[in-house]
Amino acid sequence: ITGQEPGDFQRLERALADLAYLKQSGIDLETNGLRPYIPDPMILTAAVGSFERTVCFAIDHPDGWGTKARQQKVWDLFGEYLLFSGKKIAHNLSFEQEWLAFFYGPDLLRRTEWGDTMAMCHTLDEREGTKSLEVQTRIRFGFNLKNQSRADVRRPKWWLEYPIKEILRYNGLDTKWTDLLARELEPEIRSHDATQWAEYQRKVRLCPTLVMTEAKGLEADIGFAQ
């Protein structure tokens, strides 16, 4: 949903209302920085849903909704979805939580349920280089997810280089395969000793605390650090 076509707002409203009834879904954000503590931070697009049905939509992307008033309606709809939907699973949850807490406030992090497929991967296998979504789709599903799109988010101002529909597709694929990865990993963790599942849950519970602590910041003594 680009925000450029007639009826896009109504389509988004219906889609989010439907997906809010899922017990568990994936979530992924595309932003203009690694962290929101930059000039003019933007959540460009978002994608939520299941492997079977994912909705991806523009938020702050400059080619999206066109006016601040229309953007604000999308922010409000997304905020309502976040509060009242089921468990939301991200791959590297701290990233999504940091951006969402920045825009919606830290209370959101404690008022709904979360999951983290990267934390699942780490619980099963702590070796370096095994936990990215790119590697996990190769291990679990036999293909490289990132090769399915031209979008390269490592480039400066990458969101201006690709059509908005291509960015939305890139965003949606991450959510779609995060949801399926969670379905693969959760039973595997639960099949081990009960301490494995408890360890995964500990990591997820710790995430909001870490995000809120980092948001407060700490003045660094660069000389001492060096």
N, C-alpha and C positions, 0 to 999 in steps of 0.2 A: 504494500500500500504506500504509494509515493506521496500522497497528498496533493497530486496534480490533477486528478481526474474527478469528474462529478460523482458524488456519492461516497467518496473515500472516507469521510469522517463517519458516516453511518456504517460502512463496511467494517471499519476498525472497532466501532462501539459494539457491534454484534459479535465480531470474532473474539474480542477480549471477554465479553460476557459468557460466551460458550466455553472458552478455555479456562475460565475461572473455576469451573466445576470439576476439572481434572484433579485427582488426588495428588498427582505429581507431574511436573512438566520441566522442560529445559528453559534456560534463559541465557541470553548473550547480548552484550552491548558493544557497539562500535563507537569510539570516542576520538577526539582530536588530540589526545595525549595519553600517556601511561597513567597519570594521576591527575586529579581535578584541580590541583593547586597551581594553576597556570593562568595567564591572562585569557579571558574569554573561553572558559572551558565549555565544551559542548558534548552532549550525548547525541551523536549524529543520527543513529538508527538503533532500533531494538528489535529483538526477535524472541518470541515466547511460544511454547507449545510442545507437542509430542512428536515422535518419529512419524506418526501418521498424519498429523496436521500441525503445521507451524505457520504463524503469522509474523511477517516482518514488516516494519513500518518506519517511516521517517519521523524524526523528532526535531532536532535542530539543524538538520542538513540544509544548506542554503538553497538547494533546488527542491525543497519539500513543500511545506504548507503555505508559504508565501507571505503570511502576516503573523505578527506576534500574537494576536488574539487567537488565531487558529492553532498556533503552536501551543499556547497555554491550555487550550481545550484538550489537546493530546496529552500534555503533561498531567492534567487532572485525571483523564481516563486511565492512563498508565499507573498513576499513584493508587487509584481505586483498585485496579487489578492486583497490584502488588500486595495490598493489605488483605484482600478478601479471597485470593486464590489459594490453592493448596500448596504443597511443598514445591519450592523452586530450586532447581539444581543447575549450578554453573560449573564450568571447568576453570578452576582457580577462582573460588568464590570471593576472596578478598578484593579482587579487582571490581567485580560488580557491586559488592557491598560498599566499597569506598566511594564510588561514583554516585550510587543511589543515596547514601547517607549525606553526601555533600549537597545534593539538590532537595531531598525530601526530609532531611533531618535524621539523627541517629536512632530515634524511637522506632523507626521502621524495621531496624535490624532485629529487634526483640519481639515484634508484634506479629510475625509470621514465621513459617517454617522454611528452612534452607537445607540444601545438600551441596556436595562438592565432589565431582568425579575425579578431580586431581588428588584430593585427599584420599579417595578410595584407592587410586593407583598407588599412592605413596604407602598406604597401609599394607598393600599386597607386595610391593616391590620398591625398596628404597634406593635402588641403583640410580645414579645420575643418568639423565638423557632418556628416561623411559616414560615420562609422565605427561608430555605435551599431547594435545588432542590429535595432532598430526601423526605422532608415533603410535598412539593408541589405536587410531583407525587402521593403521597398517598391521598392527599386531592382532587386533580383534576381528577386523572385517576385510582385511586383505587389499586395501587400497589407500592411497594418500589423499586425505580430504582436501588439503590445501592446494593440490594440483587440479582441483575441480573448478578453480576460479583464477582469473587474471589478477585480481586485486592483491596488491602488496602493501600491507598496512605499515611496513617499516619505512616507506618512503616519506619524505617531508610533504605535508599537506596532500597526502595520498587521496583523500576523499574528493579532491578537485580534479583528479586525473581519470576517474572512471564514472560511467553513467550511474545514476542513482539506483537503477534497477539491478545493475551488476553488484553494487554494494549490498543491496538488500538480499540478493541471492546468497552472497558470501556470508552475510550475517545469519540468514535462515539456516544454511547448511550446518553451521556450528551448533545451533540450538537443536536441530533435528538429530544429529549424531551424538550430541551430549546426552540427550534423553535415552537413546538406545544403549549407549555405553553404560549409563547408570543401571539399566536393567540387566546388563551382562555382569557388572561388577558386584552389585549388592548381594545376589545369592552366593557368589563365590566367597565374599568376605564372611557371610553368615555361616558358611559351611565349615569354616575353621573354628578354632577355639573361641569361646564367647568373648575373650579379651580383645580379639581382633575388631569385632563390631564396636565394642566399648571404646577402643582406641580411635576408630574413625569418628564416632560421635563426639569424642572429646575435642578433636580437631575442628569439627564444625561449630561446636559451642564456643570455642576459643576465638573464632574468627571475628565476630562483632566486637569483642573486647580489644583485639589487636587493632582493628580498623578505627575504633573510637579513640584509642590511645595515640595512634599515629596522627589522627586529625588534630589533636591538641598540639602536637609538635614538641620539639625540645631544641633549645638553642645549642648548636654544636660548637665545641671548642676545636677548631680545625687544627691549630697548632699542636694541641695535645694528641689529637687523633693521628696526625702525621708522625 
